């Protein structure tokens, strides 16, 4: 019997019952003894189009009840080798974005100082900036794998410097990341001009537009990124709108022509062996997908991320 926390089995308690935690893991009120903390950041006050991501963590948790602990494809059994628990939601201020970002940053300082790896369920993408601030204080500037339809490098939006569309410009300006080790995957859609993506490429960001990834496996590309990063600490930020709306319609800023769910799995699995120091899955907006399929995809991608964390068992 494992000494680590295990999800409740569907053979012990029906999947439609039990605790409302991620994969029905124990909910922890203390960080003591944990290797990984799964947490929700139920916030959408940083978004510029469709709101609703404040409901993302709750529905991701609900859909995660379907997931079993052993990965039949990769052989990973993360709950046998990492002590993982759901620590609940951060108590953000839903009327104040700057205050919410401060709360996130302070909360992450506490999680990281306890030696626990954070895995966040968003929430809109603005949550990643305070997370990277705390990550950089712990690990120094990090490599970043950013899977998204959008580069999120605006200078400002409606005069605001901290929003879901300005995250990676601020992170670059603040020295939170290694610019030549930032990989933005799945970029697509329309823009305001031909130079929208050129400036971050000038900083060193590496771009992988969705149109160049159509109808191909992402395993080799992921493996090349893994070799390029090497042993450096890396943060993975996964925006669900990187997927085509056919696979994930429940998001705030959908763009057609995106990745498939199969490519999403290939990509994450190709990152096995990286020195991952944290990750997030953001922009799930349940009101735009009553079926729950977007949250189901998100819940499975979080599980796949758990399967590649350092310390996981894999064939």
GUMAR-897828 format. One record per residue (C-alpha): residue in three letters; chain; x, y, z. Coordinates in steps of 0.1 Angstrom, whole numbers. Each point is the difference from the previous one (the first is absolute). Layout:
residues N
aa  ch  xx  yy  zz
ALA  A  X  Y  Z .
...
***
This chain:
residues 315
aa  ch  xx  yy  zz
UNK  A  0  0  0 .
UNK  A  14  34  -9 .
UNK  A  11  24  27 .
UNK  A  -11  29  -22 .
UNK  A  -34  15  -5 .
UNK  A  -21  -19  -25 .
UNK  A  -32  11  -19 .
UNK  A  -31  -18  12 .
UNK  A  -7  -30  -23 .
UNK  A  -32  -1  -20 .
UNK  A  -3  -36  13 .
UNK  A  -1  12  36 .
UNK  A  -22  30  -4 .
UNK  A  -21  9  -31 .
UNK  A  16  27  -20 .
UNK  A  -30  23  2 .
UNK  A  4  2  38 .
UNK  A  28  8  24 .
UNK  A  21  31  5 .
UNK  A  1  27  -26 .
UNK  A  38  1  -2 .
UNK  A  22  -6  -30 .
UNK  A  -2  -38  -8 .
UNK  A  -17  -3  34 .
UNK  A  34  3  17 .
UNK  A  1  10  37 .
UNK  A  -4  37  6 .
UNK  A  30  12  20 .
UNK  A  -2  29  25 .
UNK  A  38  -2  4 .
UNK  A  29  -1  -24 .
UNK  A  20  -23  23 .
UNK  A  10  -33  -16 .
UNK  A  -12  10  -35 .
UNK  A  21  -2  -32 .
UNK  A  -27  15  -22 .
UNK  A  -29  24  8 .
UNK  A  -29  2  -25 .
UNK  A  -18  33  5 .
UNK  A  -27  20  -16 .
UNK  A  2  37  -9 .
UNK  A  -37  9  -7 .
UNK  A  5  33  -17 .
UNK  A  -12  17  -32 .
UNK  A  4  37  7 .
UNK  A  32  1  -22 .
UNK  A  -18  -11  -32 .
UNK  A  -8  22  -29 .
UNK  A  -28  -19  -18 .
UNK  A  -22  -28  14 .
UNK  A  0  -4  38 .
UNK  A  -8  -32  19 .
UNK  A  34  -14  9 .
UNK  A  -7  6  36 .
UNK  A  -21  -32  -3 .
UNK  A  29  -19  -16 .
UNK  A  16  -17  30 .
UNK  A  -33  -13  13 .
UNK  A  -10  -17  -32 .
UNK  A  35  -13  -7 .
UNK  A  -2  -17  34 .
UNK  A  -34  -14  -8 .
UNK  A  11  -15  -33 .
UNK  A  32  -13  15 .
UNK  A  -20  -27  19 .
UNK  A  1  -21  -32 .
UNK  A  39  -2  0 .
UNK  A  17  -31  14 .
UNK  A  34  1  16 .
UNK  A  21  -21  -25 .
UNK  A  9  13  -34 .
UNK  A  -6  -30  -24 .
UNK  A  20  16  -28 .
UNK  A  31  13  17 .
UNK  A  1  -23  31 .
UNK  A  2  30  23 .
UNK  A  -15  -4  35 .
UNK  A  5  35  15 .
UNK  A  -19  -8  32 .
UNK  A  23  -29  8 .
UNK  A  31  23  0 .
UNK  A  -12  34  10 .
UNK  A  -21  11  29 .
UNK  A  -27  22  -17 .
UNK  A  -30  17  15 .
UNK  A  -26  26  -9 .
UNK  A  6  31  22 .
UNK  A  -32  17  -11 .
UNK  A  -5  35  -16 .
UNK  A  20  31  6 .
UNK  A  -22  27  16 .
UNK  A  4  27  -27 .
UNK  A  -18  33  2 .
UNK  A  -25  -2  -28 .
UNK  A  -5  38  -1 .
UNK  A  37  9  -2 .
UNK  A  25  -14  -26 .
UNK  A  32  15  14 .
UNK  A  -9  -13  35 .
UNK  A  -8  -34  -14 .
UNK  A  33  -2  -18 .
UNK  A  17  9  33 .
UNK  A  -19  -27  18 .
UNK  A  11  -26  -26 .
UNK  A  37  11  3 .
UNK  A  0  -1  38 .
UNK  A  -17  -34  0 .
UNK  A  25  -14  -24 .
UNK  A  29  13  21 .
UNK  A  -14  -20  29 .
UNK  A  -5  -32  -22 .
UNK  A  35  2  -15 .
UNK  A  16  8  33 .
UNK  A  -15  -33  14 .
UNK  A  18  -19  -28 .
UNK  A  -33  -9  -17 .
UNK  A  -5  1  -38 .
UNK  A  -32  20  -10 .
UNK  A  -24  -11  -28 .
UNK  A  -26  26  -5 .
UNK  A  -35  -2  -16 .
UNK  A  -11  34  -13 .
UNK  A  -15  24  -3 .
UNK  A  11  24  -28 .
UNK  A  35  2  -12 .
UNK  A  9  31  21 .
UNK  A  6  -24  29 .
UNK  A  33  -11  -16 .
UNK  A  18  33  5 .
UNK  A  0  -1  38 .
UNK  A  7  -37  -1 .
UNK  A  31  6  -21 .
UNK  A  11  28  24 .
UNK  A  0  -25  29 .
UNK  A  15  -27  -21 .
UNK  A  29  23  -11 .
UNK  A  7  9  37 .
UNK  A  3  -37  7 .
UNK  A  18  -13  -31 .
UNK  A  13  31  -18 .
UNK  A  -10  8  -36 .
UNK  A  -16  -32  -14 .
UNK  A  -7  -15  -34 .
UNK  A  -37  2  -9 .
UNK  A  -21  -22  -22 .
UNK  A  -31  20  -9 .
UNK  A  -26  -19  -19 .
UNK  A  -26  26  -12 .
UNK  A  -19  14  -30 .
UNK  A  13  34  11 .
UNK  A  35  13  8 .
UNK  A  -13  22  29 .
UNK  A  26  27  -6 .
UNK  A  -21  31  -3 .
UNK  A  15  30  17 .
UNK  A  -34  10  15 .
UNK  A  -37  -6  -3 .
UNK  A  -23  29  6 .
UNK  A  29  17  17 .
UNK  A  6  -29  24 .
UNK  A  35  -16  2 .
UNK  A  -10  -32  17 .
UNK  A  -27  -20  -18 .
UNK  A  -3  -34  -16 .
UNK  A  14  14  -33 .
UNK  A  31  17  14 .
UNK  A  15  -29  22 .
UNK  A  31  -9  -20 .
UNK  A  10  35  -9 .
UNK  A  0  9  37 .
UNK  A  18  -33  8 .
UNK  A  27  9  -26 .
UNK  A  4  36  12 .
UNK  A  3  -12  36 .
UNK  A  27  -26  -8 .
UNK  A  -21  -29  12 .
UNK  A  8  -23  -29 .
UNK  A  28  -9  -23 .
UNK  A  -11  17  -32 .
UNK  A  18  -24  -24 .
UNK  A  -16  -30  19 .
UNK  A  -36  11  -4 .
UNK  A  -21  -22  -24 .
UNK  A  -34  13  -11 .
UNK  A  -19  -28  -16 .
UNK  A  -33  1  -19 .
UNK  A  -1  37  -9 .
UNK  A  -26  10  -25 .
UNK  A  -30  22  -8 .
UNK  A  -3  36  -11 .
UNK  A  20  30  12 .
UNK  A  2  37  -1 .
UNK  A  29  1  -24 .
UNK  A  28  -20  -16 .
UNK  A  25  6  28 .
UNK  A  -21  -14  29 .
UNK  A  22  -31  5 .
UNK  A  33  15  -12 .
UNK  A  10  19  30 .
UNK  A  1  -29  24 .
UNK  A  20  -20  -26 .
UNK  A  25  29  2 .
UNK  A  2  -6  38 .
UNK  A  9  -37  -8 .
UNK  A  -34  -16  4 .
UNK  A  -4  -31  -23 .
UNK  A  -33  -2  -18 .
UNK  A  -18  -31  -13 .
UNK  A  -31  12  -18 .
UNK  A  -30  -23  -1 .
UNK  A  -1  0  -38 .
UNK  A  35  -16  -1 .
UNK  A  -12  -28  23 .
UNK  A  -32  -10  -19 .
UNK  A  -1  -37  -9 .
UNK  A  32  -10  17 .
UNK  A  12  -17  32 .
UNK  A  14  24  26 .
UNK  A  22  -27  17 .
UNK  A  32  9  -19 .
UNK  A  -5  37  5 .
UNK  A  -6  -5  37 .
UNK  A  31  -21  2 .
UNK  A  21  27  -17 .
UNK  A  -13  26  25 .
UNK  A  9  -24  29 .
UNK  A  35  -4  -13 .
UNK  A  3  38  -5 .
UNK  A  -10  7  36 .
UNK  A  22  -27  15 .
UNK  A  2  0  38 .
UNK  A  -12  36  4 .
UNK  A  -31  6  22 .
UNK  A  -31  3  -21 .
UNK  A  -35  13  6 .
UNK  A  -28  -13  -22 .
UNK  A  -30  23  -6 .
UNK  A  -28  -17  -20 .
UNK  A  -29  21  -13 .
UNK  A  -29  -22  -10 .
UNK  A  -7  23  -30 .
UNK  A  31  -15  -16 .
UNK  A  -23  -28  -10 .
UNK  A  -24  5  -28 .
UNK  A  -36  9  11 .
UNK  A  -11  -33  -14 .
UNK  A  18  -16  30 .
UNK  A  -3  28  25 .
UNK  A  -28  25  -7 .
UNK  A  -3  11  37 .
UNK  A  26  28  0 .
UNK  A  0  37  0 .
UNK  A  18  8  -32 .
UNK  A  -4  -29  -24 .
UNK  A  19  -1  -33 .
UNK  A  -7  -25  -28 .
UNK  A  28  -21  -15 .
UNK  A  16  -11  33 .
UNK  A  16  -32  14 .
UNK  A  -19  -32  4 .
UNK  A  -4  -18  33 .
UNK  A  23  -28  -13 .
UNK  A  27  26  -8 .
UNK  A  -4  14  35 .
UNK  A  7  -34  15 .
UNK  A  30  -6  -23 .
UNK  A  15  33  9 .
UNK  A  -2  -4  37 .
UNK  A  13  -36  -1 .
UNK  A  30  12  -21 .
UNK  A  10  22  30 .
UNK  A  7  -30  22 .
UNK  A  34  5  16 .
UNK  A  -1  38  3 .
UNK  A  7  17  33 .
UNK  A  -35  13  4 .
UNK  A  -4  24  30 .
UNK  A  -37  8  -4 .
UNK  A  -28  2  -25 .
UNK  A  -34  14  -6 .
UNK  A  -31  -8  -22 .
UNK  A  -20  32  -6 .
UNK  A  -30  15  -18 .
UNK  A  -26  -27  4 .
UNK  A  -33  18  -1 .
UNK  A  -28  -25  8 .
UNK  A  -30  23  -10 .
UNK  A  11  -4  -36 .
UNK  A  0  -38  1 .
UNK  A  -30  -15  18 .
UNK  A  11  -35  -10 .
UNK  A  30  3  23 .
UNK  A  23  -13  -27 .
UNK  A  25  29  2 .
UNK  A  4  -5  37 .
UNK  A  4  -38  -6 .
UNK  A  28  7  -24 .
UNK  A  16  24  25 .
UNK  A  -2  -25  28 .
UNK  A  17  -26  -21 .
UNK  A  28  24  -11 .
UNK  A  6  9  36 .
UNK  A  3  -38  7 .
UNK  A  25  -3  -29 .
UNK  A  20  28  15 .
UNK  A  1  -18  33 .
UNK  A  13  -31  -19 .
UNK  A  31  19  -12 .
UNK  A  9  17  32 .
UNK  A  34  -9  15 .
UNK  A  -4  -30  22 .
UNK  A  -27  -17  -21 .
UNK  A  3  -36  -10 .
UNK  A  0  -6  -37 .
UNK  A  9  -28  -24 .
***
